[in-house]
Amino acid sequence: MKINYFFGLLLASLITFSCDEEKKEVEATSEAKEVKKASDFNYNVEQFADIKVLRYQISGWDELTLKEQKLVYYLTQAGLSGRDIIWDQNYRHNLTIRKALEDVYVYYQGDKTSENWEYFETYLKRLWFANGIHHHYSNAKFTPEFSSDYLKEILATTNIKLEGEAFEVIFNDKDSKKVNQAKDTDNVLESAVNFYGPNVTNEDVASFYGKMKSPDPKKPLSYGLNSQLVKENGVLKERTYKSGGLYGSAIDEVIKWLELAEGVAENEAQGKALGLLIEYYKTGDLQTWDDYNVTWTAATEGNVDYINSFIEVYNDPLGYRGSYETIVQIKDFDMSKKMSVVSGNAQWFEDNSPLMEEHKKKNVVGVTYKVVNVAGEAGDSSPSTPIGVNLPNANWIRAAVGSKSVSLGNIIHAYNNAGSSGRLKEFVNDEEELRLEEEFGQVADKLHTALHEVVGHASGQINPGVGETKETLKNYASTLEEGRADLVGLYYLYNPKLQELGLVDDWKSVGMAAYDGYIRNGMMTQLIRLNLGDDVEEAHMRNRQWVAAWVFEKGAKDNVIEKITRDGKTYFNINDYEKLHGLFGQLLRETQRIKSEGDYEAVQALVEGYGVKVDQELHKEILERNEQFTAAPYSGFVNPVIVPKMDDAGEIESFTIEQPATFTEQMLYYKKNYNFLPEMN
């Protein structure tokens, strides 16, 4: 599960929260704080459309041994080798379109100062950032500002072909949503994401997987995680992602680098996990995937760790199929020690939660939480990255073995050092709210991330006989789980236990800043990510809205949260933090009940009633107030380039770290060096 930055200060310009990754989220945040720069490092690369591109430093690199540096290098190369996979997963014509447009960009010798060329360049950059022709966050297809005639002209001039549906879909209304989560819709049929054949329906998916039974019902296999489901001559069949199967040419490159990584593993447990991951890529066997996750979760020693494979299911409208992603991590020793306090008290948090007794875990096991520094990302984690991740996603492994939670420290640091405070001042209600955010907001964000990932996703249990949430809660499973984990964090953020544990100096102020930020974002500021008239589609945006809107409505009688209009502008002011804390507890209890019992009707009513529809007058106002700010609402990163230096015998003797000067420079470098899939797969 992923965490994306969403909360409180909402870093650099709009971050997202992912857990499974809350993938996927780290978008730049809607409110950014001005933070004193710790160095002269330039975190800002460029800005275009609604995107701001940043860079990060690999903190801790020089403290690694040469062997550990080799491990990091091999793992980053493995990740980048599979980067074409996410493009094809996102949409069936993405690779065809990307390769044609990249060639035009490289070989076109015409006028590159014209308005149309600028429109073309921006469109290509948007595709690069989103890993396809659909927006990375809203899922809506991009609309080019240049005409089809202009594209035909520059294609012809460079003698590059882009024809048929792959050309036409750039300009028409077909496949307009990558992921369509709308109610009363055939979500699979109406989603452009390439996890399913064009004629596969919701009913087909339910029927196909409803017949599958795991060898051990207590350890259900993740059916559908690593395959595409297609219909051939009326018969449903899976195309498995593996060596010799779908995406085999890229997977073979991934395997090559993973085998080198296995040879420099830090310890036996890490080496065993890498061996199982390699076997999984070779066979596609889901039992091997579970064996790998059990081994990987237990392998907690060492200074280097990684995430690699088909993991988060947010891009699948029904929550079966995993998007390809990788994150390579170096331990942040100081921060990990401090944050381990949270994981060390996971059982206390569970025991003292407002959940029904039958929904509480009696033994929360194996929860580890570390702050790490990213050394490289690819696939669904790049350029738009989470700020935290909690894995594995299988509930039975979490219960039996535990999970790993990490916060991406250098990513958060980069966000904090790349922004300004203008949006925050526009949307806070008063000077006290501003003071709390500026003084305590970053601490509140870090703790919410920790509590969400370590305690939230590890908390609670499903009733005996109730299936996995993707089966019981269907298209609402992801947003329910993210909201539930958010609520665990919110419930404990306003609690003196945090000060008792030495995590904060002033628990009440931290909690107040956290509550202010969450309500402000859930009710208002995250709306800057949407076009006027849009419903809320993305799972994490939905969960922030339904959480905030529910407590706002339920607290109306006691005026817990007050909606204020002043000089034509709307603000939300919390009048009673104690009662709001109680409301968060009530909603947490209910969301866990829904998950534990698999109550589809209740989750549908919660999400559709509070999380989907937008107050259009308020939305219009928010967009107008936001027009004064030039910072883009979404952020992501270029990756540092790890360059090996060879000795006379051809062995690696050292490395240098280079920073891309521009986003385009990085993407053309990737075009040249990590281009392992054909246009159609």
C-alpha positions as semicolon CSV with decimal commas, in nm:
position;residue;x (nm);y (nm);z (nm)
1;M;0,000;0,000;0,000
2;K;0,122;0,341;-0,079
3;I;0,113;0,672;0,084
4;N;0,101;0,975;-0,118
5;Y;0,132;1,313;0,036
6;F;-0,212;1,445;0,099
7;F;-0,240;1,566;0,443
8;G;-0,192;1,888;0,632
9;L;0,073;2,079;0,458
10;L;0,037;1,884;0,144
11;L;0,389;1,935;0,047
12;A;0,554;2,085;-0,248
13;S;0,253;2,149;-0,450
14;L;0,013;1,864;-0,416
15;I;0,113;1,522;-0,294
16;T;-0,082;1,200;-0,293
17;F;-0,110;0,915;-0,050
18;S;-0,072;0,555;-0,138
19;C;-0,074;0,247;0,053
20;D;-0,056;-0,049;-0,159
21;E;0,075;0,244;-0,227
22;E;-0,171;0,441;-0,144
23;K;-0,016;0,463;-0,527
24;K;-0,024;0,561;-0,569
25;E;0,005;0,907;-0,402
26;V;0,259;1,156;-0,386
27;E;0,147;1,442;-0,584
28;A;0,277;1,774;-0,490
29;T;0,054;1,912;-0,227
30;S;-0,225;2,159;-0,250
31;E;-0,073;2,360;0,028
32;A;0,299;2,400;0,053
33;K;0,505;2,534;0,334
34;E;0,799;2,758;0,299
35;V;1,081;2,572;0,467
36;K;1,428;2,706;0,521
37;K;1,661;2,539;0,275
38;A;1,915;2,306;0,430
39;S;2,157;2,344;0,139
40;D;2,206;2,511;-0,196
41;F;2,076;2,204;-0,378
42;N;1,826;2,303;-0,647
43;Y;1,518;2,086;-0,596
44;N;1,320;2,241;-0,883
45;V;1,365;2,116;-1,238
46;E;1,080;2,262;-1,442
47;Q;0,706;2,320;-1,461
48;F;0,454;2,258;-1,740
49;A;0,076;2,220;-1,760
50;D;-0,034;2,116;-1,408
51;I;0,298;1,946;-1,330
52;K;0,603;2,052;-1,135
53;V;0,913;1,833;-1,174
54;L;1,157;1,815;-0,883
55;R;1,479;1,633;-0,804
56;Y;1,600;1,459;-0,488
57;Q;1,935;1,367;-0,336
58;I;2,036;1,012;-0,240
59;S;2,105;1,073;0,126
60;G;2,326;0,811;0,288
61;W;2,488;0,695;-0,037
62;D;2,843;0,772;0,078
63;E;2,791;0,574;0,398
64;L;2,733;0,251;0,206
65;T;3,010;0,002;0,130
66;L;3,101;-0,060;-0,234
67;K;2,916;-0,393;-0,219
68;E;2,603;-0,218;-0,090
69;Q;2,634;0,048;-0,359
70;K;2,651;-0,229;-0,620
71;L;2,333;-0,377;-0,474
72;V;2,157;-0,041;-0,503
73;Y;2,282;0,002;-0,861
74;Y;2,169;-0,343;-0,974
75;L;1,828;-0,298;-0,816
76;T;1,774;0,041;-0,983
77;Q;1,876;-0,106;-1,318
78;A;1,630;-0,391;-1,266
79;G;1,354;-0,143;-1,196
80;L;1,422;0,074;-1,498
81;S;1,443;-0,230;-1,725
82;G;1,074;-0,296;-1,666
83;R;0,955;0,063;-1,703
84;D;0,785;-0,003;-2,041
85;I;0,549;-0,245;-1,866
86;I;0,355;0,026;-1,682
87;W;0,305;0,213;-2,009
88;D;0,142;-0,091;-2,169
89;Q;-0,057;-0,173;-1,857
90;N;-0,197;0,179;-1,849
91;Y;-0,330;0,166;-2,205
92;R;-0,288;-0,063;-2,503
93;H;-0,171;0,212;-2,744
94;N;0,059;0,396;-2,505
95;L;0,386;0,250;-2,629
96;T;0,293;0,305;-2,993
97;I;0,209;0,667;-2,924
98;R;0,507;0,734;-2,698
99;K;0,764;0,588;-2,935
100;A;0,629;0,778;-3,233
101;L;0,614;1,110;-3,050
102;E;0,960;1,062;-2,900
103;D;1,103;0,998;-3,246
104;V;0,932;1,311;-3,376
105;Y;1,081;1,509;-3,088
106;V;1,431;1,380;-3,162
107;Y;1,429;1,398;-3,541
108;Y;1,206;1,693;-3,629
109;Q;1,410;1,968;-3,799
110;G;1,130;2,219;-3,852
111;D;1,028;2,528;-3,657
112;K;1,066;2,457;-3,284
113;T;0,967;2,808;-3,182
114;S;0,607;2,788;-3,303
115;E;0,309;2,774;-3,071
116;N;0,208;2,436;-3,210
117;W;0,550;2,287;-3,133
118;E;0,528;2,418;-2,777
119;Y;0,187;2,251;-2,747
120;F;0,335;1,927;-2,884
121;E;0,627;1,939;-2,642
122;T;0,395;1,998;-2,345
123;Y;0,171;1,710;-2,454
124;L;0,470;1,476;-2,475
125;K;0,591;1,581;-2,130
126;R;0,246;1,517;-1,987
127;L;0,255;1,166;-2,137
128;W;0,600;1,105;-1,993
129;F;0,487;1,213;-1,648
130;A;0,169;1,004;-1,653
131;N;0,322;0,695;-1,820
132;G;0,057;0,727;-2,086
133;I;-0,214;0,938;-2,245
134;H;-0,432;0,956;-1,931
135;H;-0,371;1,187;-1,637
136;H;-0,183;1,010;-1,358
137;Y;-0,431;1,127;-1,095
138;S;-0,767;1,215;-1,251
139;N;-0,749;0,925;-1,503
140;A;-0,896;1,152;-1,772
141;K;-0,742;1,141;-2,120
142;F;-0,528;1,440;-2,213
143;T;-0,663;1,679;-2,474
144;P;-0,386;1,810;-2,701
145;E;-0,379;2,179;-2,784
146;F;-0,241;2,110;-3,132
147;S;-0,456;1,981;-3,417
148;S;-0,453;1,641;-3,584
149;D;-0,338;1,813;-3,902
150;Y;-0,033;1,951;-3,724
151;L;0,056;1,608;-3,588
152;K;0,018;1,457;-3,935
153;E;0,244;1,729;-4,070
154;I;0,532;1,672;-3,827
155;L;0,497;1,294;-3,857
156;A;0,525;1,319;-4,234
157;T;0,819;1,558;-4,213
158;T;1,013;1,311;-3,998
159;N;0,891;1,005;-4,194
160;I;0,747;0,850;-3,878
161;K;0,425;0,649;-3,882
162;L;0,143;0,673;-3,629
163;E;-0,178;0,551;-3,785
164;G;-0,520;0,402;-3,720
165;E;-0,669;0,386;-3,375
166;A;-0,340;0,483;-3,205
167;F;-0,345;0,815;-3,392
168;E;-0,718;0,876;-3,372
169;V;-0,750;0,813;-2,998
170;I;-0,530;1,116;-2,926
171;F;-0,806;1,341;-3,062
172;N;-1,137;1,156;-3,024
173;D;-1,354;1,072;-2,721
174;K;-1,281;0,701;-2,715
175;D;-1,120;0,548;-2,403
176;S;-1,162;0,877;-2,219
177;K;-1,104;0,732;-1,871
178;K;-0,813;0,509;-1,776
179;V;-1,003;0,389;-1,467
180;N;-1,377;0,443;-1,440
181;Q;-1,507;0,386;-1,088
182;A;-1,854;0,531;-1,146
183;K;-2,156;0,370;-0,983
184;D;-2,395;0,166;-1,199
185;T;-2,129;0,135;-1,469
186;D;-1,955;-0,169;-1,611
187;N;-1,628;-0,050;-1,464
188;V;-1,408;-0,296;-1,653
189;L;-1,571;-0,235;-1,990
190;E;-1,562;0,143;-1,947
191;S;-1,201;0,162;-1,826
192;A;-0,922;0,205;-2,080
193;V;-0,659;0,046;-1,857
194;N;-0,500;-0,252;-2,034
195;F;-0,554;-0,511;-1,761
196;Y;-0,847;-0,655;-1,955
197;G;-0,931;-0,718;-2,316
198;P;-1,157;-0,455;-2,477
199;N;-1,465;-0,679;-2,458
200;V;-1,426;-0,810;-2,100
201;T;-1,697;-0,708;-1,851
202;N;-1,744;-0,690;-1,474
203;E;-1,952;-1,006;-1,493
204;D;-1,678;-1,187;-1,684
205;V;-1,423;-1,104;-1,415
206;A;-1,652;-1,207;-1,131
207;S;-1,738;-1,533;-1,304
208;F;-1,378;-1,618;-1,396
209;Y;-1,230;-1,564;-1,052
210;G;-1,535;-1,684;-0,865
211;K;-1,449;-2,035;-0,981
212;M;-1,093;-2,022;-0,847
213;K;-1,026;-2,171;-0,507
214;S;-0,694;-2,140;-0,326
215;P;-0,531;-2,464;-0,207
216;D;-0,537;-2,321;0,146
217;P;-0,845;-2,099;0,201
218;K;-0,672;-1,937;0,497
219;K;-0,392;-1,824;0,266
220;P;-0,576;-1,704;-0,045
221;L;-0,363;-1,658;-0,353
222;S;-0,370;-1,320;-0,528
223;Y;-0,549;-1,444;-0,837
224;G;-0,525;-1,202;-1,127
225;L;-0,237;-1,001;-0,979
226;N;0,013;-1,073;-1,257
227;S;-0,191;-1,129;-1,569
228;Q;-0,413;-0,974;-1,831
229;L;-0,761;-1,123;-1,869
230;V;-0,878;-1,144;-2,230
231;K;-1,159;-1,305;-2,422
232;E;-1,069;-1,511;-2,728
233;N;-1,349;-1,666;-2,932
234;G;-1,578;-1,609;-2,637
235;V;-1,346;-1,790;-2,394
236;L;-1,178;-1,604;-2,106
237;K;-0,807;-1,667;-2,055
238;E;-0,518;-1,512;-1,865
239;R;-0,197;-1,388;-2,024
240;T;0,057;-1,412;-1,742
241;Y;0,336;-1,159;-1,692
242;K;0,651;-1,372;-1,687
243;S;0,963;-1,471;-1,877
244;G;0,838;-1,622;-2,200
245;G;0,493;-1,477;-2,139
246;L;0,337;-1,133;-2,157
247;Y;0,607;-0,864;-2,115
248;G;0,870;-1,140;-2,128
249;S;1,138;-0,938;-2,309
250;A;1,137;-0,667;-2,043
251;I;1,103;-0,918;-1,759
252;D;1,414;-1,100;-1,884
253;E;1,608;-0,775;-1,846
254;V;1,468;-0,731;-1,496
255;I;1,576;-1,086;-1,409
256;K;1,929;-1,023;-1,540
257;W;1,983;-0,735;-1,299
258;L;1,809;-0,908;-1,008
259;E;2,047;-1,201;-1,046
260;L;2,340;-0,960;-1,016
261;A;2,173;-0,809;-0,708
262;E;2,131;-1,154;-0,556
263;G;2,507;-1,203;-0,591
264;V;2,580;-0,901;-0,368
265;A;2,297;-0,945;-0,117
266;E;2,374;-0,815;0,230
267;N;2,265;-1,131;0,409
268;E;2,115;-1,476;0,357
269;A;1,754;-1,366;0,411
270;Q;1,781;-1,086;0,158
271;G;1,946;-1,319;-0,093
272;K;1,673;-1,580;-0,045
273;A;1,404;-1,320;-0,106
274;L;1,571;-1,203;-0,426
275;G;1,599;-1,565;-0,542
276;L;1,227;-1,617;-0,492
277;L;1,145;-1,293;-0,675
278;I;1,356;-1,413;-0,969
279;E;1,175;-1,748;-0,965
280;Y;0,840;-1,567;-0,961
281;Y;0,936;-1,359;-1,263
282;K;1,045;-1,675;-1,444
283;T;0,734;-1,879;-1,366
284;G;0,454;-1,635;-1,286
285;D;0,350;-1,873;-1,009
286;L;0,136;-1,700;-0,745
287;Q;0,236;-1,943;-0,471
288;T;0,595;-1,837;-0,532
289;W;0,477;-1,475;-0,503
290;D;0,337;-1,548;-0,158
291;D;0,652;-1,737;-0,058
292;Y;0,855;-1,438;-0,171
293;N;0,643;-1,192;0,026
294;V;0,669;-1,399;0,343
295;T;1,048;-1,414;0,305
296;W;1,083;-1,049;0,202
297;T;0,869;-0,930;0,494
298;A;1,082;-1,123;0,742
299;A;1,409;-0,994;0,590
300;T;1,443;-0,679;0,799
301;E;1,821;-0,663;0,844
302;G;2,050;-0,467;0,616
303;N;2,093;-0,113;0,493
304;V;1,930;-0,161;0,152
305;D;1,577;-0,271;0,066
306;Y;1,350;-0,253;-0,235
307;I;1,002;-0,287;-0,376
308;N;0,980;-0,459;-0,712
309;S;0,702;-0,628;-0,909
310;F;0,331;-0,606;-0,987
311;I;0,199;-0,472;-0,659
312;E;-0,060;-0,197;-0,619
313;V;-0,409;-0,263;-0,753
314;Y;-0,546;0,093;-0,765
315;N;-0,540;0,103;-1,144
316;D;-0,766;-0,200;-1,169
317;P;-1,131;-0,092;-1,133
318;L;-1,201;-0,420;-0,955
319;G;-0,877;-0,438;-0,757
320;Y;-0,722;-0,760;-0,892
321;R;-0,425;-0,664;-1,108
322;G;-0,100;-0,514;-0,989
323;S;0,079;-0,229;-1,161
324;Y;0,452;-0,265;-1,219
325;E;0,659;-0,052;-0,982
326;T;0,995;-0,038;-0,812
327;I;1,148;0,170;-0,532
328;V;1,507;0,116;-0,417
329;Q;1,573;0,229;-0,060
330;I;1,864;0,310;0,170
331;K;1,797;0,309;0,543
332;D;1,786;0,642;0,726
333;F;1,933;0,523;1,054
334;D;1,848;0,818;1,280
335;M;1,485;0,864;1,174
336;S;1,414;0,492;1,159
337;K;1,517;0,456;1,522
338;K;1,281;0,732;1,626
339;M;0,985;0,608;1,422
340;S;1,031;0,249;1,537
341;V;0,864;0,365;1,856
342;V;0,535;0,363;1,667
343;S;0,576;0,006;1,544
344;G;0,692;-0,105;1,886
345;N;0,361;0,009;2,033
346;A;0,134;-0,126;1,759
347;Q;-0,044;-0,361;2,000
348;W;-0,123;-0,075;2,241
349;F;-0,283;0,121;1,959
350;E;-0,488;-0,182;1,857
351;D;-0,600;-0,259;2,211
352;N;-0,707;0,101;2,275
353;S;-0,885;0,163;1,946
354;P;-1,262;0,223;1,928
355;L;-1,315;-0,092;1,718
356;M;-1,560;-0,359;1,823
357;E;-1,375;-0,618;2,030
358;E;-1,437;-0,893;1,775
359;H;-1,269;-0,680;1,507
360;K;-0,948;-0,618;1,701
361;K;-0,636;-0,824;1,644
362;K;-0,522;-1,003;1,955
363;N;-0,165;-1,018;1,832
364;V;-0,037;-0,751;1,596
365;V;0,282;-0,907;1,464
366;G;0,583;-0,808;1,263
367;V;0,505;-0,444;1,193
368;T;0,830;-0,268;1,102
369;Y;0,854;0,100;1,024
370;K;1,157;0,271;0,881
371;V;1,243;0,601;0,729
372;V;1,437;0,537;0,409
373;N;1,599;0,741;0,137
374;V;1,506;0,665;-0,220
375;A;1,789;0,575;-0,457
376;G;1,573;0,513;-0,764
377;E;1,216;0,456;-0,876
378;A;1,042;0,324;-1,185
379;G;0,706;0,212;-1,315
380;D;0,400;0,325;-1,124
381;S;0,618;0,500;-0,863
382;S;0,783;0,736;-1,110
383;P;0,776;1,023;-1,185
384;S;0,478;1,057;-0,946
385;T;0,593;0,892;-0,627
386;P;0,443;0,786;-0,296
387;I;0,586;0,929;0,025
388;G;0,530;0,606;0,213
389;V;0,459;0,241;0,143
390;N;0,322;-0,047;0,349
391;L;0,358;-0,399;0,210
392;P;0,277;-0,677;0,151
393;N;-0,088;-0,630;0,065
394;A;-0,214;-0,981;0,140
395;N;-0,416;-0,970;0,461
396;W;-0,316;-1,319;0,569
397;I;0,056;-1,239;0,543
398;R;0,004;-0,922;0,744
399;A;-0,172;-1,122;1,013
400;A;0,073;-1,412;1,021
401;V;0,408;-1,252;0,946
402;G;0,358;-0,877;0,960
403;S;0,442;-0,600;0,719
404;K;0,704;-0,346;0,626
405;S;0,620;0,022;0,642
406;V;0,855;0,285;0,509
407;S;0,845;0,660;0,484
408;L;1,048;0,804;0,195
409;G;1,248;1,060;0,388
410;N;1,444;1,228;0,109
411;I;1,131;1,256;-0,105
412;I;0,946;1,431;0,177
413;H;1,251;1,651;0,237
414;A;1,256;1,752;-0,129
415;Y;0,887;1,843;-0,122
416;N;0,937;2,047;0,193
417;N;1,221;2,242;0,039
418;A;1,069;2,311;-0,301
419;G;0,750;2,499;-0,215
420;S;0,604;2,825;-0,089
421;S;0,326;2,905;0,159
422;G;0,085;3,106;-0,056
423;R;-0,193;2,849;-0,091
424;L;-0,189;2,773;0,277
425;K;-0,247;3,136;0,371
426;E;-0,534;3,160;0,122
427;F;-0,733;2,871;0,266
428;V;-0,672;2,879;0,642
429;N;-0,953;3,041;0,840
430;D;-0,745;3,253;1,075
431;E;-0,399;3,331;1,207
432;E;-0,420;3,060;1,472
433;E;-0,482;2,792;1,212
434;L;-0,188;2,927;1,010
435;R;0,036;2,927;1,318
436;L;-0,052;2,570;1,406
437;E;0,018;2,450;1,053
438;E;0,347;2,635;1,024
439;E;0,469;2,523;1,365
440;F;0,333;2,170;1,386
441;G;0,217;2,072;1,038
442;Q;0,526;1,883;0,926
443;V;0,541;1,682;1,249
444;A;0,171;1,604;1,216
445;D;0,219;1,487;0,858
446;K;0,508;1,258;0,946
447;L;0,317;1,104;1,234
448;H;0,003;1,059;1,029
449;T;0,206;0,877;0,768
450;A;0,355;0,651;1,034
451;L;0,023;0,583;1,206
452;H;-0,157;0,527;0,875
453;E;0,099;0,279;0,748
454;V;0,219;0,100;1,059
455;V;-0,091;0,095;1,277
456;G;-0,369;0,165;1,029
457;H;-0,306;-0,102;0,771
458;A;-0,203;-0,354;1,036
459;S;-0,515;-0,292;1,242
460;G;-0,836;-0,490;1,248
461;Q;-0,934;-0,831;1,123
462;I;-1,188;-0,975;0,882
463;N;-1,459;-1,198;1,028
464;P;-1,419;-1,572;0,973
465;G;-1,574;-1,680;0,645
466;V;-1,577;-1,331;0,495
467;G;-1,381;-1,304;0,171
468;E;-1,108;-1,064;0,067
469;T;-1,219;-0,701;0,038
470;K;-1,170;-0,696;-0,339
471;E;-1,441;-0,966;-0,350
472;T;-1,678;-0,825;-0,090
473;L;-1,639;-0,448;-0,133
474;K;-1,544;-0,464;-0,502
475;N;-1,473;-0,124;-0,660
476;Y;-1,493;0,048;-0,320
477;A;-1,229;-0,170;-0,153
478;S;-0,932;0,062;-0,207
479;T;-1,097;0,383;-0,092
480;L;-1,245;0,210;0,213
481;E;-0,908;0,071;0,316
482;E;-0,729;0,403;0,271
483;G;-0,997;0,590;0,462
484;R;-0,987;0,332;0,739
485;A;-0,609;0,369;0,776
486;D;-0,643;0,748;0,766
487;L;-0,895;0,728;1,048
488;V;-0,664;0,518;1,263
489;G;-0,403;0,789;1,224
490;L;-0,648;1,070;1,289
491;Y;-0,788;0,904;1,598
492;Y;-0,445;0,875;1,760
493;L;-0,299;1,203;1,642
494;Y;-0,507;1,378;1,907
495;N;-0,388;1,166;2,196
496;P;-0,143;1,229;2,485
497;K;0,009;0,884;2,419
498;L;0,218;1,043;2,144
499;Q;0,383;1,274;2,395
500;E;0,422;0,993;2,646
501;L;0,614;0,797;2,381
502;G;0,842;1,095;2,319
503;L;0,722;1,144;1,962
504;V;0,599;1,501;2,013
505;D;0,649;1,780;2,261
506;D;0,293;1,914;2,244
507;W;0,040;1,646;2,150
508;K;-0,260;1,876;2,155
509;S;-0,113;2,132;1,915
510;V;0,007;1,857;1,681
511;G;-0,339;1,700;1,685
512;M;-0,510;2,032;1,622
513;A;-0,281;2,106;1,326
514;A;-0,348;1,757;1,190
515;Y;-0,726;1,794;1,217
516;D;-0,723;2,143;1,065
517;G;-0,518;2,021;0,771
518;Y;-0,727;1,712;0,705
519;I;-1,060;1,895;0,707
520;R;-0,923;2,183;0,502
521;N;-0,789;1,945;0,238
522;G;-1,078;1,699;0,236
523;M;-1,344;1,970;0,212
524;M;-1,166;2,224;-0,007
525;T;-0,808;2,231;-0,124
526;Q;-0,784;1,892;-0,292
527;L;-1,054;2,015;-0,531
528;I;-0,791;2,217;-0,718
529;R;-0,694;1,887;-0,876
530;L;-1,031;1,850;-1,047
531;N;-1,190;2,025;-1,342
532;L;-1,516;2,201;-1,266
533;G;-1,802;1,955;-1,305
534;D;-1,593;1,645;-1,237
535;D;-1,685;1,384;-0,980
536;V;-1,417;1,259;-0,744
537;E;-1,275;0,941;-0,896
538;E;-0,935;0,867;-0,740
539;A;-0,952;0,637;-0,437
540;H;-0,750;0,853;-0,199
541;M;-0,926;1,176;-0,292
542;R;-1,255;0,998;-0,238
543;N;-1,149;0,873;0,104
544;R;-1,037;1,216;0,219
545;Q;-1,367;1,366;0,107
546;W;-1,593;1,102;0,258
547;V;-1,408;1,111;0,588
548;A;-1,419;1,492;0,610
549;A;-1,775;1,527;0,481
550;W;-1,909;1,257;0,716
551;V;-1,767;1,413;1,031
552;F;-1,877;1,758;0,914
553;E;-2,236;1,639;0,873
554;K;-2,249;1,427;1,189
555;G;-2,106;1,710;1,397
556;A;-2,345;1,973;1,259
557;K;-2,584;1,957;1,555
558;D;-2,305;2,049;1,796
559;N;-2,134;2,283;1,547
560;V;-1,816;2,076;1,573
561;I;-1,696;2,207;1,236
562;E;-1,829;2,541;1,122
563;K;-1,860;2,645;0,761
564;I;-1,778;3,016;0,742
565;T;-1,832;3,258;0,455
566;R;-1,633;3,577;0,473
567;D;-1,584;3,829;0,191
568;G;-1,725;3,578;-0,053
569;K;-1,479;3,308;0,052
570;T;-1,548;2,978;0,228
571;Y;-1,354;2,845;0,526
572;F;-1,398;2,550;0,762
573;N;-1,322;2,610;1,129
574;I;-1,304;2,338;1,393
575;N;-1,481;2,454;1,709
576;D;-1,446;2,139;1,918
577;Y;-1,142;1,915;1,863
578;E;-1,247;1,674;2,139
579;K;-1,581;1,602;1,975
580;L;-1,415;1,574;1,634
581;H;-1,181;1,317;1,783
582;G;-1,486;1,124;1,896
583;L;-1,644;1,143;1,552
584;F;-1,328;1,010;1,389
585;G;-1,347;0,720;1,635
586;Q;-1,711;0,648;1,546
587;L;-1,633;0,646;1,175
588;L;-1,329;0,426;1,229
589;R;-1,544;0,175;1,415
590;E;-1,795;0,171;1,130
591;T;-1,539;0,141;0,851
592;Q;-1,375;-0,153;1,026
593;R;-1,718;-0,313;1,067
594;I;-1,780;-0,270;0,695
595;K;-1,446;-0,431;0,611
596;S;-1,478;-0,708;0,869
597;E;-1,829;-0,802;0,759
598;G;-1,786;-0,732;0,387
599;D;-2,087;-0,498;0,390
600;Y;-2,108;-0,383;0,028
601;E;-2,430;-0,183;0,065
602;A;-2,284;0,015;0,355
603;V;-1,958;0,099;0,178
604;Q;-2,147;0,201;-0,135
605;A;-2,370;0,433;0,067
606;L;-2,070;0,583;0,249
607;V;-1,857;0,647;-0,059
608;E;-2,134;0,752;-0,296
609;G;-2,309;0,959;-0,031
610;Y;-2,004;1,153;0,088
611;G;-1,705;1,089;-0,137
612;V;-1,803;1,125;-0,502
613;K;-2,015;1,431;-0,571
614;V;-1,868;1,780;-0,545
615;D;-2,041;2,102;-0,436
616;Q;-2,012;2,284;-0,767
617;E;-2,043;2,634;-0,625
618;L;-1,770;2,566;-0,371
619;H;-1,555;2,399;-0,635
620;K;-1,586;2,701;-0,863
621;E;-1,487;2,929;-0,578
622;I;-1,185;2,716;-0,486
623;L;-1,062;2,714;-0,845
624;E;-1,101;3,092;-0,873
625;R;-0,913;3,148;-0,548
626;N;-0,638;2,916;-0,665
627;E;-0,582;3,101;-0,996
628;Q;-0,347;3,347;-0,826
629;F;-0,090;3,074;-0,759
630;T;0,152;2,970;-1,029
631;A;0,280;2,653;-0,861
632;A;0,145;2,344;-1,034
633;P;-0,093;2,127;-0,832
634;Y;0,097;1,801;-0,898
635;S;0,462;1,718;-0,846
636;G;0,695;1,434;-0,928
637;F;1,063;1,364;-0,969
638;V;1,347;1,290;-1,204
639;N;1,575;1,020;-1,068
640;P;1,946;1,068;-0,999
641;V;2,163;0,865;-1,237
642;I;2,402;0,621;-1,069
643;V;2,705;0,591;-1,299
644;P;2,956;0,306;-1,243
645;K;3,329;0,354;-1,291
646;M;3,517;0,047;-1,411
647;D;3,873;-0,063;-1,339
648;D;4,106;-0,212;-1,599
649;A;3,962;-0,557;-1,543
650;G;3,609;-0,435;-1,618
651;E;3,496;-0,454;-1,257
652;I;3,305;-0,174;-1,085
653;E;3,542;0,017;-0,856
654;S;3,324;0,319;-0,768
655;F;3,016;0,520;-0,861
656;T;2,925;0,882;-0,926
657;I;2,580;1,035;-0,888
658;E;2,460;1,269;-1,161
659;Q;2,144;1,481;-1,164
660;P;1,945;1,526;-1,486
661;A;1,937;1,890;-1,594
662;T;1,586;1,863;-1,740
663;F;1,293;1,625;-1,745
664;T;1,335;1,582;-2,120
665;E;1,700;1,484;-2,076
666;Q;1,600;1,202;-1,842
667;M;1,317;1,072;-2,057
668;L;1,528;1,064;-2,373
669;Y;1,799;0,883;-2,176
670;Y;1,537;0,626;-2,078
671;K;1,425;0,602;-2,441
672;K;1,779;0,511;-2,543
673;N;1,865;0,271;-2,261
674;Y;1,545;0,111;-2,127
675;N;1,329;0,034;-2,425
676;F;1,260;-0,338;-2,403
677;L;0,901;-0,394;-2,518
678;P;0,751;-0,384;-2,867
679;E;0,477;-0,134;-2,943
680;M;0,200;-0,393;-2,913
681;N;0,211;-0,678;-2,660
